[in-house]
C-alpha cells in the first residue's frame, strides 16, 4: 500500500534541472522545474520544440535522470536504479512513430512483447492481450500484420502494447503528430476513455491545440520552465502567453473569434466544435 501523499501525487518534479552534454558545455533544457501530476488526471504538455516536453517524459520513465533535483513516480526516486523496473511497469510510454515501436509482425505478438519482457506468466499474457485489444478497439486486428494497418490503427496497437503491462500512467510523446485527423481522433478517443472510465493518469505531449482541449489541465513550457498552468479555459484565455510561446488557439476558438469580429454575438471562451455548434444554433433560434 502507498501512503496518501504517494497515491494523490502520481508524479512529482521537484526543483529539477537537466541538460544534455558535459557539465562544462551543458545545454540546459529544464531549469529548476517543479510540477506535480495527480493520480487520474489528464495533463497536456505544450510548447515549442526544445521547450523540454519530451525530456520530461523521459525523466518520468527513468530514461534520463536529473542533474539536480528529484523526479518521483508513486514515491519512487527515478535516480535509484533499483526502482526503474517497477517505474517502467507502472508508466507506459507511446512515442511519435508507431513503426519504431513495432517488435513483432503480427498484432497480438506485438502486444504480448511488453508483458513477456517483464516476466508475466504465459497464462496471464493472453488475458492482458485481450484487455489491451478491447480497450483500444483493435480486437479485429488481432491476427493482422501490423505493417498493413493504417497510421491510426498502428498507433492504437502501440497504445495496446503499452496497456498490456497494466500501467497506472500513460505517456503520449507526440503520439498523434504523424496521423491524419481521423487517426488523431481514434487515438484521443481511446485515451479519453482510459482516463475517464479506468482512472488512468494520462500525460499528452502534443502540438495540437484541439487535442489539448481534452485535458483536465494544460502546462505550457518554454525555455525549460512553466510559462502557464491551468485548465483549458484558463490557459486559452491567456492570449499573450499563447502568442509568446509560439502556440495558437484551437480551430474552433479561432473561428469563434473571427465571427465575433464580424459582429456575431458569440460568448467568450469557446474552445470546441461542440461549444461553437451549440452557440450558433442558439443564435439561429433567436432569429
C-alpha contacts under 8 A as a table, 3 or more apart, distances in Angstrom:
res1	aa1	res2	aa2	distance
2	X	6	X	5.91
2	X	7	X	6.06
2	X	74	X	7.76
3	X	6	X	5.42
3	X	7	X	6.27
4	X	7	X	5.05
4	X	8	X	6.22
5	X	8	X	5.38
5	X	9	X	5.91
6	X	9	X	5.16
6	X	10	X	6.26
6	X	74	X	5.15
6	X	75	X	5.38
7	X	10	X	6.15
7	X	39	X	6.65
7	X	74	X	6.66
8	X	38	X	5.27
8	X	39	X	5.27
9	X	12	X	6.57
9	X	36	X	6.42
9	X	37	X	5.97
9	X	38	X	4.56
9	X	39	X	6.10
9	X	74	X	6.91
10	X	36	X	7.72
10	X	37	X	5.91
10	X	38	X	5.16
10	X	39	X	5.02
10	X	73	X	5.73
10	X	74	X	4.96
10	X	75	X	7.65
11	X	36	X	5.80
11	X	37	X	5.11
11	X	38	X	6.80
11	X	60	X	7.54
11	X	71	X	7.32
11	X	72	X	5.74
11	X	73	X	4.65
11	X	74	X	6.33
11	X	75	X	7.85
12	X	34	X	7.38
12	X	35	X	5.80
12	X	36	X	4.47
12	X	37	X	6.38
12	X	70	X	7.97
12	X	71	X	5.67
12	X	72	X	5.29
12	X	73	X	6.70
13	X	16	X	6.12
13	X	33	X	6.72
13	X	34	X	4.78
13	X	35	X	4.97
13	X	36	X	6.30
13	X	69	X	7.69
13	X	70	X	6.04
13	X	71	X	4.61
13	X	72	X	6.73
14	X	32	X	7.74
14	X	33	X	6.61
14	X	34	X	4.64
14	X	35	X	6.81
14	X	69	X	5.68
14	X	70	X	5.34
14	X	71	X	6.36
15	X	31	X	7.75
15	X	32	X	4.30
15	X	33	X	4.96
15	X	34	X	5.15
15	X	68	X	7.22
15	X	69	X	4.83
15	X	70	X	6.90
16	X	30	X	6.76
16	X	31	X	6.48
16	X	32	X	4.82
16	X	33	X	4.71
16	X	34	X	6.39
16	X	66	X	6.13
16	X	67	X	7.44
16	X	68	X	5.45
16	X	69	X	4.24
16	X	70	X	5.95
16	X	71	X	7.32
17	X	28	X	7.41
17	X	29	X	7.48
17	X	30	X	4.86
17	X	31	X	4.54
17	X	32	X	5.04
17	X	33	X	6.31
17	X	66	X	6.02
17	X	67	X	5.74
17	X	68	X	5.05
17	X	69	X	6.45
18	X	28	X	5.89
18	X	29	X	5.74
18	X	30	X	5.05
18	X	31	X	6.83
18	X	65	X	7.84
18	X	66	X	5.21
18	X	67	X	5.07
18	X	68	X	6.84
19	X	26	X	5.54
19	X	27	X	4.98
19	X	28	X	3.98
19	X	29	X	5.10
19	X	30	X	6.80
19	X	67	X	7.19
20	X	26	X	5.48
20	X	27	X	5.32
20	X	28	X	6.70
20	X	29	X	7.47
21	X	25	X	6.19
21	X	26	X	4.65
21	X	27	X	6.46
22	X	25	X	5.38
22	X	26	X	5.24
23	X	26	X	5.04
28	X	31	X	6.84
28	X	224	X	7.56
29	X	50	X	7.36
29	X	51	X	6.92
29	X	52	X	5.54
29	X	55	X	7.70
29	X	223	X	6.79
29	X	224	X	5.07
30	X	33	X	6.00
30	X	52	X	6.14
30	X	223	X	7.30
30	X	224	X	3.90
30	X	225	X	6.38
31	X	224	X	5.35
31	X	225	X	6.10
32	X	69	X	7.62
32	X	225	X	7.49
33	X	224	X	7.13
33	X	225	X	5.83
33	X	226	X	7.40
37	X	41	X	7.06
37	X	43	X	7.59
38	X	41	X	5.76
38	X	201	X	7.67
39	X	199	X	7.86
39	X	200	X	7.60
39	X	201	X	5.68
40	X	195	X	6.59
40	X	199	X	4.78
40	X	200	X	5.17
40	X	201	X	4.25
40	X	202	X	7.37
41	X	195	X	7.38
41	X	199	X	7.83
41	X	200	X	7.53
41	X	201	X	5.09
41	X	202	X	6.37
41	X	216	X	6.51
41	X	217	X	7.77
42	X	195	X	6.85
42	X	201	X	5.96
42	X	202	X	4.66
42	X	203	X	6.02
42	X	204	X	7.57
42	X	215	X	5.03
42	X	216	X	5.20
42	X	217	X	6.50
43	X	202	X	6.19
43	X	203	X	4.93
43	X	204	X	6.18
43	X	215	X	5.48
43	X	216	X	6.03
43	X	217	X	4.88
43	X	218	X	5.68
43	X	219	X	7.29
44	X	203	X	5.81
44	X	204	X	4.63
44	X	205	X	5.80
44	X	206	X	7.09
44	X	212	X	5.59
44	X	215	X	5.89
44	X	217	X	6.38
44	X	218	X	4.79
44	X	219	X	6.20
45	X	53	X	6.34
45	X	203	X	7.23
45	X	204	X	6.13
45	X	205	X	4.79
45	X	206	X	6.58
45	X	218	X	6.08
45	X	219	X	5.01
45	X	220	X	5.96
45	X	221	X	7.08
46	X	53	X	7.15
46	X	205	X	6.35
46	X	206	X	6.02
46	X	207	X	6.41
46	X	218	X	7.27
46	X	219	X	6.20
46	X	220	X	4.71
46	X	221	X	6.04
47	X	51	X	5.80
47	X	53	X	7.15
47	X	207	X	7.32
47	X	220	X	5.57
47	X	221	X	4.99
47	X	222	X	5.99
47	X	245	X	6.36
47	X	246	X	7.43
47	X	247	X	7.08
48	X	51	X	5.50
48	X	221	X	7.77
48	X	222	X	6.96
48	X	245	X	6.64
48	X	246	X	6.39
48	X	247	X	7.50
49	X	52	X	7.77
50	X	53	X	7.54
50	X	223	X	7.40
51	X	221	X	5.80
51	X	222	X	4.80
51	X	223	X	4.96
51	X	224	X	5.51
51	X	225	X	7.98
52	X	55	X	5.12
52	X	56	X	6.29
52	X	221	X	7.01
52	X	222	X	7.50
52	X	223	X	7.18
52	X	224	X	5.44
53	X	56	X	5.28
53	X	57	X	6.76
53	X	205	X	6.53
53	X	221	X	7.08
54	X	57	X	5.04
54	X	58	X	6.40
54	X	173	X	6.39
54	X	205	X	7.22
55	X	58	X	5.16
55	X	59	X	6.15
55	X	64	X	7.70
56	X	59	X	5.07
56	X	60	X	6.28
57	X	60	X	5.23
57	X	61	X	6.47
57	X	171	X	6.90
57	X	173	X	7.11
58	X	61	X	5.16
58	X	62	X	6.07
58	X	63	X	4.96
58	X	64	X	5.51
59	X	62	X	5.09
59	X	63	X	6.00
59	X	64	X	4.79
59	X	65	X	5.69
59	X	66	X	7.13
59	X	71	X	7.07
59	X	78	X	7.57
60	X	63	X	7.71
60	X	71	X	6.76
60	X	72	X	7.58
60	X	73	X	6.95
60	X	78	X	7.28
60	X	91	X	7.85
61	X	64	X	7.60
61	X	78	X	7.68
61	X	84	X	7.77
61	X	87	X	6.63
61	X	88	X	5.90
61	X	91	X	6.44
61	X	93	X	7.87
62	X	65	X	6.15
62	X	78	X	5.43
62	X	79	X	7.47
62	X	84	X	6.31
62	X	87	X	7.62
62	X	88	X	7.61
65	X	71	X	7.99
65	X	78	X	6.67
65	X	79	X	5.86
66	X	69	X	6.29
66	X	70	X	6.52
66	X	71	X	7.41
66	X	79	X	7.64
70	X	77	X	6.80
70	X	78	X	7.58
70	X	79	X	7.61
71	X	77	X	5.92
71	X	78	X	5.90
71	X	79	X	7.78
72	X	75	X	5.22
72	X	76	X	4.98
72	X	77	X	4.46
72	X	78	X	5.95
73	X	76	X	5.10
73	X	77	X	6.69
73	X	78	X	7.25
73	X	87	X	6.70
76	X	80	X	7.92
76	X	83	X	6.29
76	X	87	X	7.49
77	X	80	X	5.71
77	X	83	X	6.97
78	X	81	X	7.01
78	X	83	X	6.52
78	X	84	X	6.47
78	X	87	X	7.71
80	X	83	X	5.59
80	X	84	X	7.15
81	X	84	X	5.32
82	X	85	X	7.12
83	X	86	X	5.59
83	X	87	X	6.09
84	X	87	X	4.99
84	X	88	X	6.00
85	X	88	X	5.35
85	X	89	X	6.27
86	X	89	X	5.06
86	X	90	X	6.34
87	X	90	X	5.15
87	X	91	X	6.03
88	X	91	X	5.08
88	X	92	X	6.62
89	X	92	X	6.94
89	X	118	X	7.56
89	X	165	X	6.18
89	X	166	X	7.41
89	X	167	X	6.04
90	X	165	X	7.70
90	X	166	X	7.08
90	X	167	X	4.19
90	X	168	X	5.15
90	X	169	X	6.17
91	X	167	X	5.33
91	X	168	X	6.17
91	X	169	X	4.59
91	X	170	X	5.91
91	X	171	X	7.12
92	X	162	X	5.02
92	X	163	X	6.89
92	X	165	X	7.50
92	X	167	X	5.61
92	X	168	X	7.85
92	X	169	X	6.07
92	X	170	X	4.92
92	X	171	X	6.14
93	X	162	X	6.32
93	X	170	X	5.90
93	X	171	X	4.70
93	X	172	X	6.12
93	X	173	X	7.42
94	X	98	X	7.98
94	X	158	X	6.56
94	X	159	X	6.26
94	X	162	X	6.91
94	X	170	X	7.69
94	X	171	X	6.19
94	X	172	X	5.01
94	X	173	X	6.14
94	X	175	X	6.24
95	X	98	X	6.85
95	X	101	X	7.52
95	X	172	X	6.27
95	X	173	X	4.96
95	X	174	X	6.42
95	X	175	X	5.26
96	X	172	X	7.95
96	X	173	X	5.97
96	X	174	X	4.90
96	X	175	X	4.19
96	X	176	X	6.70
96	X	177	X	6.52
96	X	178	X	7.00
97	X	100	X	5.58
97	X	101	X	7.20
97	X	155	X	7.94
97	X	175	X	6.94
97	X	178	X	6.92
98	X	101	X	5.24
98	X	102	X	6.60
98	X	151	X	7.65
98	X	154	X	5.97
98	X	155	X	5.35
98	X	158	X	6.15
98	X	175	X	7.94
99	X	102	X	5.33
99	X	154	X	7.63
101	X	158	X	6.78
102	X	105	X	7.49
102	X	110	X	6.60
102	X	146	X	7.74
102	X	158	X	7.51
103	X	110	X	5.55
103	X	113	X	7.28
104	X	107	X	7.24
104	X	109	X	5.77
104	X	110	X	4.61
104	X	113	X	7.96
105	X	109	X	7.34
105	X	110	X	6.86
105	X	145	X	5.53
105	X	146	X	5.71
105	X	147	X	7.11
106	X	109	X	5.45
106	X	110	X	6.17
106	X	142	X	7.47
106	X	143	X	5.99
106	X	144	X	5.68
106	X	145	X	4.62
106	X	146	X	5.73
107	X	110	X	5.06
107	X	111	X	6.25
107	X	141	X	6.61
107	X	142	X	5.27
107	X	143	X	6.02
107	X	144	X	5.89
107	X	145	X	6.20
107	X	146	X	5.58
107	X	157	X	7.06
108	X	111	X	5.11
108	X	112	X	6.10
108	X	129	X	6.70
108	X	142	X	5.15
108	X	143	X	6.47
109	X	112	X	5.00
109	X	113	X	6.48
110	X	113	X	5.51
110	X	161	X	6.79
111	X	114	X	6.69
111	X	129	X	6.26
111	X	132	X	7.81
111	X	157	X	7.17
111	X	158	X	7.61
111	X	160	X	6.18
111	X	161	X	4.17
111	X	162	X	7.79
111	X	164	X	6.61
112	X	115	X	5.73
112	X	116	X	6.19
112	X	125	X	6.57
112	X	126	X	7.87
112	X	128	X	7.91
112	X	129	X	6.26
112	X	161	X	6.99
112	X	164	X	7.12
113	X	116	X	5.16
113	X	117	X	6.00
113	X	161	X	7.39
114	X	117	X	5.08
114	X	118	X	6.51
114	X	161	X	6.41
114	X	162	X	7.10
114	X	164	X	6.59
114	X	165	X	5.91
115	X	118	X	5.32
115	X	119	X	6.36
115	X	120	X	5.26
115	X	125	X	6.31
115	X	128	X	7.82
115	X	164	X	6.23
115	X	165	X	5.27
116	X	119	X	5.22
116	X	120	X	5.64
116	X	121	X	7.69
116	X	122	X	7.67
116	X	125	X	7.33
117	X	120	X	7.65
118	X	165	X	7.89
120	X	124	X	6.57
120	X	125	X	6.38
121	X	124	X	5.39
121	X	125	X	6.42
122	X	125	X	5.16
122	X	126	X	7.22
123	X	126	X	6.18
123	X	127	X	7.56
124	X	127	X	5.33
124	X	128	X	6.51
125	X	128	X	5.05
125	X	129	X	6.18
126	X	129	X	5.07
126	X	130	X	6.19
127	X	130	X	5.13
127	X	131	X	6.17
128	X	131	X	5.01
128	X	132	X	6.06
128	X	164	X	5.18
128	X	165	X	7.55
128	X	166	X	7.77
129	X	132	X	5.20
129	X	133	X	6.04
129	X	160	X	7.89
129	X	164	X	6.06
130	X	133	X	5.38
130	X	134	X	6.07
130	X	139	X	7.64
131	X	134	X	5.27
131	X	135	X	6.05
131	X	164	X	7.34
132	X	135	X	5.12
132	X	136	X	6.26
132	X	160	X	4.72
132	X	161	X	7.14
132	X	163	X	5.57
132	X	164	X	5.43
133	X	136	X	5.35
133	X	137	X	5.91
133	X	138	X	4.92
133	X	139	X	4.94
133	X	142	X	7.53
133	X	157	X	7.54
133	X	160	X	5.88
134	X	137	X	5.08
134	X	138	X	6.36
134	X	139	X	5.72
135	X	138	X	7.91
135	X	160	X	7.50
135	X	190	X	7.19
135	X	194	X	7.49
136	X	156	X	5.93
136	X	157	X	7.34
136	X	159	X	7.27
136	X	160	X	6.11
136	X	190	X	5.68
137	X	140	X	7.84
137	X	156	X	7.86
137	X	190	X	7.83
138	X	141	X	5.43
138	X	142	X	6.91
138	X	153	X	7.46
138	X	156	X	7.12
138	X	157	X	6.81
139	X	142	X	5.37
140	X	143	X	7.82
141	X	144	X	4.95
144	X	148	X	7.55
144	X	149	X	7.98
145	X	148	X	5.58
145	X	149	X	7.18
146	X	149	X	5.53
146	X	154	X	6.56
147	X	154	X	7.99
149	X	153	X	5.72
149	X	154	X	5.84
150	X	153	X	5.12
150	X	154	X	6.07
151	X	154	X	5.14
151	X	155	X	6.23
151	X	178	X	7.66
151	X	179	X	5.96
151	X	180	X	7.98
151	X	183	X	6.62
152	X	155	X	5.17
152	X	156	X	6.25
152	X	179	X	6.21
152	X	180	X	7.77
152	X	182	X	7.46
152	X	183	X	3.98
152	X	184	X	6.76
152	X	186	X	6.58
152	X	187	X	6.78
153	X	156	X	5.09
153	X	157	X	6.26
153	X	183	X	7.36
154	X	157	X	5.01
154	X	158	X	6.20
155	X	158	X	4.82
155	X	159	X	6.24
155	X	175	X	7.39
155	X	176	X	7.89
155	X	187	X	7.09
156	X	159	X	4.99
156	X	160	X	6.15
156	X	186	X	7.74
156	X	187	X	6.05
156	X	190	X	7.91
157	X	160	X	4.80
157	X	161	X	6.22
158	X	161	X	5.04
158	X	162	X	6.49
159	X	162	X	5.02
159	X	163	X	6.13
160	X	163	X	4.95
160	X	164	X	6.12
161	X	164	X	5.32
161	X	165	X	7.47
162	X	165	X	6.07
162	X	166	X	7.68
162	X	167	X	7.36
162	X	170	X	7.66
163	X	166	X	5.21
163	X	167	X	6.08
163	X	170	X	7.97
164	X	167	X	7.76
167	X	170	X	6.81
168	X	200	X	5.59
168	X	201	X	6.30
169	X	200	X	5.91
169	X	201	X	4.69
169	X	202	X	5.88
169	X	203	X	7.71
170	X	200	X	7.09
170	X	201	X	6.23
170	X	202	X	4.93
170	X	203	X	6.35
171	X	202	X	5.97
171	X	203	X	4.80
171	X	204	X	6.14
171	X	205	X	7.78
172	X	175	X	5.31
172	X	202	X	7.71
172	X	203	X	6.15
172	X	204	X	4.85
172	X	205	X	5.89
173	X	204	X	6.52
173	X	205	X	4.98
173	X	206	X	7.06
174	X	177	X	5.44
174	X	204	X	7.46
174	X	205	X	5.37
174	X	206	X	5.01
174	X	207	X	7.40
175	X	178	X	7.48
175	X	205	X	7.85
175	X	206	X	7.67
176	X	179	X	5.33
176	X	183	X	7.54
176	X	184	X	5.43
176	X	187	X	7.34
176	X	206	X	7.63
177	X	206	X	7.44
177	X	207	X	7.54
179	X	182	X	7.71
179	X	183	X	5.30
179	X	184	X	5.82
180	X	183	X	5.23
180	X	184	X	6.23
181	X	184	X	5.07
181	X	185	X	6.20
182	X	185	X	5.15
182	X	186	X	6.28
183	X	186	X	5.09
183	X	187	X	6.35
184	X	187	X	5.25
184	X	188	X	6.11
185	X	188	X	5.23
185	X	189	X	5.94
186	X	189	X	5.36
186	X	190	X	6.45
187	X	190	X	5.26
187	X	191	X	6.30
188	X	191	X	4.93
188	X	192	X	5.91
188	X	211	X	7.36
189	X	192	X	5.13
189	X	193	X	6.22
190	X	193	X	5.25
190	X	194	X	6.33
191	X	194	X	5.11
191	X	195	X	6.21
191	X	202	X	7.62
192	X	195	X	5.13
192	X	196	X	6.00
192	X	214	X	7.68
193	X	196	X	5.24
193	X	197	X	5.52
193	X	198	X	7.25
194	X	197	X	5.64
194	X	198	X	5.05
194	X	199	X	6.60
194	X	200	X	5.82
195	X	198	X	5.68
195	X	199	X	4.83
195	X	200	X	4.57
195	X	201	X	6.23
195	X	202	X	6.58
196	X	199	X	5.66
196	X	200	X	7.54
204	X	212	X	7.71
206	X	209	X	7.77
206	X	211	X	7.53
206	X	212	X	7.23
208	X	211	X	5.30
208	X	212	X	6.45
208	X	250	X	7.92
209	X	212	X	4.92
209	X	213	X	6.38
209	X	248	X	7.05
209	X	249	X	6.48
209	X	250	X	4.93
209	X	251	X	7.88
210	X	213	X	5.34
210	X	214	X	7.42
210	X	250	X	4.99
210	X	251	X	6.86
210	X	271	X	7.96
210	X	272	X	7.31
211	X	214	X	5.74
211	X	215	X	7.73
212	X	215	X	5.50
212	X	218	X	7.05
212	X	232	X	7.53
213	X	232	X	5.63
213	X	250	X	7.75
213	X	271	X	7.08
213	X	272	X	7.44
215	X	218	X	6.68
215	X	231	X	7.70
215	X	232	X	7.19
216	X	231	X	5.82
216	X	232	X	7.17
217	X	229	X	7.21
217	X	230	X	5.38
217	X	231	X	4.40
217	X	232	X	6.39
218	X	229	X	5.67
218	X	230	X	5.55
218	X	231	X	5.80
218	X	232	X	6.19
218	X	235	X	7.00
219	X	226	X	6.76
219	X	227	X	7.66
219	X	228	X	5.96
219	X	229	X	4.49
219	X	230	X	6.79
220	X	226	X	5.89
220	X	227	X	5.48
220	X	228	X	5.22
220	X	229	X	6.31
220	X	245	X	7.91
221	X	224	X	6.45
221	X	225	X	5.65
221	X	226	X	4.64
221	X	227	X	5.46
221	X	228	X	7.35
221	X	245	X	7.89
222	X	225	X	5.57
222	X	226	X	6.38
222	X	227	X	6.06
222	X	245	X	6.46
226	X	229	X	7.18
227	X	241	X	7.36
228	X	235	X	6.96
228	X	241	X	7.43
229	X	235	X	6.75
230	X	233	X	7.99
230	X	234	X	5.79
230	X	235	X	5.80
231	X	234	X	5.38
231	X	235	X	6.17
232	X	235	X	5.12
232	X	236	X	6.01
233	X	236	X	5.55
233	X	237	X	6.20
233	X	269	X	6.37
233	X	271	X	7.55
234	X	237	X	5.34
234	X	238	X	6.90
235	X	238	X	5.45
236	X	239	X	6.24
236	X	242	X	7.11
236	X	249	X	6.55
236	X	269	X	7.96
237	X	269	X	7.11
238	X	241	X	5.48
238	X	242	X	6.32
239	X	242	X	4.94
239	X	243	X	6.12
240	X	243	X	5.23
240	X	244	X	6.08
241	X	244	X	4.97
241	X	245	X	6.09
242	X	245	X	5.39
242	X	246	X	6.44
242	X	247	X	5.13
242	X	248	X	6.26
242	X	249	X	7.55
243	X	246	X	5.19
243	X	247	X	5.74
243	X	248	X	6.82
244	X	247	X	7.62
249	X	253	X	5.98
249	X	254	X	5.94
250	X	253	X	5.23
250	X	254	X	6.31
250	X	271	X	6.25
250	X	272	X	7.46
251	X	254	X	5.17
251	X	255	X	6.21
251	X	271	X	7.88
251	X	272	X	7.94
252	X	255	X	5.06
252	X	256	X	6.05
252	X	270	X	7.06
252	X	271	X	5.69
252	X	272	X	5.45
252	X	273	X	5.42
252	X	276	X	6.58
253	X	256	X	5.07
253	X	257	X	6.10
253	X	269	X	7.45
253	X	270	X	5.41
253	X	271	X	4.76
253	X	272	X	6.96
254	X	257	X	5.08
254	X	258	X	6.21
255	X	258	X	5.07
255	X	259	X	6.24
256	X	259	X	5.12
256	X	260	X	6.16
256	X	266	X	7.04
256	X	270	X	6.78
256	X	276	X	6.89
257	X	260	X	5.05
257	X	261	X	6.36
258	X	261	X	5.17
258	X	262	X	6.53
259	X	262	X	5.02
259	X	263	X	6.60
259	X	264	X	5.52
259	X	266	X	7.67
260	X	263	X	5.13
260	X	264	X	4.79
260	X	265	X	6.09
260	X	266	X	6.09
261	X	264	X	7.21
266	X	279	X	6.63
266	X	280	X	7.64
267	X	270	X	6.98
267	X	279	X	7.62
270	X	275	X	5.92
270	X	276	X	6.20
271	X	275	X	6.78
271	X	276	X	7.51
272	X	275	X	5.26
272	X	276	X	6.31
273	X	276	X	4.96
273	X	277	X	5.93
274	X	277	X	5.13
274	X	278	X	6.13
275	X	278	X	5.19
275	X	279	X	6.21
276	X	279	X	5.22
276	X	280	X	6.18
277	X	280	X	5.20
277	X	281	X	6.12
278	X	281	X	5.17
278	X	282	X	6.22
279	X	282	X	5.14
279	X	283	X	6.32
280	X	283	X	5.08
280	X	284	X	6.23
281	X	284	X	5.04
281	X	285	X	6.26
282	X	285	X	5.19
282	X	286	X	6.68
283	X	286	X	5.29
283	X	287	X	6.82
284	X	287	X	5.33
